[in-house]
């Protein structure tokens, strides 16, 4: 079974299909935290900014808020 190890964080990725393993590695590289326990990631959101990015979609068609705060 093909195996790949992340050079930054040491996470071991494995899959039967080498093409799928490459895809997993690419995705992992975008979301890798570099060090165990770090809070930085590709999708990091600043805790000070909790407003909805799209104010038009903040509520559903009945006016109820979509996201819980």
Buried (B, 14 or more C-beta within 10 A) or exposed (E): EEEBEBEEEEEEBEBEEEEEBBEBBEEBEEEBBEEEEEEEEEEEEEEEEEEEEEEEEEEEEEEEEEEEE
